[in-house]
Amino acid sequence: MAKMQLGARVDEEVAELAKQRAADLGLSVGDYLARLVQDDASGLRARAVDAAARFLAEHQAVFDDAEHERQTPRGARAA
């Protein structure tokens, strides 16, 4: 049966595992959970940066064309 732990329902087995892992690392359960959240946030940030880099690489020609259009004088395209 799950019990309330830090405001969330946590199975006793999961809570015990977290306590053991925290003890192995020399951390309190709260500090261990904070580290897990921080690691997860770092992973999300890394994936977001990778996705942005892939997007820019895949669409570089569009950006190059837009930059070229901005540098071309207005009268140069008039016929």
C-alpha positions as CSV (number, residue, x, y, z in Angstrom):
1,M,0.0,0.0,0.0
2,A,1.3,3.4,-0.9
3,K,1.9,6.0,1.8
4,M,2.4,9.8,1.7
5,Q,6.0,10.7,1.2
6,L,6.9,14.3,0.6
7,G,3.4,15.0,-0.5
8,A,3.1,12.2,-3.0
9,R,1.9,8.6,-2.8
10,V,4.9,6.3,-2.8
11,D,4.9,2.5,-2.5
12,E,6.8,1.3,0.6
13,E,9.2,-0.7,-1.6
14,V,10.1,2.4,-3.6
15,A,10.5,4.5,-0.5
16,E,12.8,1.8,1.0
17,L,14.8,1.6,-2.2
18,A,15.2,5.4,-2.2
19,K,16.4,5.4,1.4
20,Q,18.9,2.7,0.7
21,R,20.3,4.5,-2.4
22,A,20.4,7.8,-0.5
23,A,22.4,6.1,2.3
24,D,24.7,4.5,-0.3
25,L,25.5,7.9,-1.6
26,G,25.7,9.5,1.9
27,L,22.7,11.7,1.2
28,S,19.4,12.4,2.9
29,V,16.3,11.1,1.0
30,G,15.4,14.7,0.2
31,D,18.9,15.5,-1.2
32,Y,18.8,12.2,-3.2
33,L,15.5,13.1,-4.7
34,A,16.7,16.7,-5.5
35,R,19.7,15.1,-7.3
36,L,17.4,12.9,-9.3
37,V,15.3,15.9,-10.3
38,Q,18.4,17.9,-11.2
39,D,19.8,15.1,-13.3
40,D,16.5,14.7,-15.1
41,A,16.4,18.5,-15.8
42,S,19.9,18.4,-17.1
43,G,19.0,15.5,-19.4
44,L,15.9,17.4,-20.7
45,R,18.1,20.5,-21.3
46,A,20.7,18.4,-23.3
47,R,17.9,16.8,-25.4
48,A,16.4,20.2,-26.1
49,V,19.7,21.7,-27.2
50,D,20.4,18.6,-29.4
51,A,16.9,19.0,-31.0
52,A,17.5,22.7,-31.6
53,A,20.9,22.0,-33.2
54,R,19.3,19.3,-35.5
55,F,16.5,21.7,-36.5
56,L,19.0,24.4,-37.4
57,A,21.2,22.0,-39.3
58,E,18.3,20.6,-41.3
59,H,16.9,24.1,-42.2
60,Q,20.2,25.9,-42.7
61,A,19.4,26.6,-46.3
62,V,16.2,28.4,-45.3
63,F,18.1,30.6,-42.9
64,D,20.8,31.2,-45.5
65,D,18.2,32.3,-48.1
66,A,16.6,34.6,-45.7
67,E,19.9,36.2,-44.8
68,H,20.8,36.6,-48.5
69,E,17.4,38.2,-49.2
70,R,18.0,40.7,-46.4
71,Q,21.4,41.7,-47.9
72,T,20.2,42.0,-51.5
73,P,19.4,45.7,-52.4
74,R,15.7,46.3,-53.2
75,G,16.3,47.5,-56.7
76,A,18.5,44.6,-57.6
77,R,15.4,42.4,-58.2
78,A,13.4,44.9,-60.1
79,A,13.0,44.2,-63.8
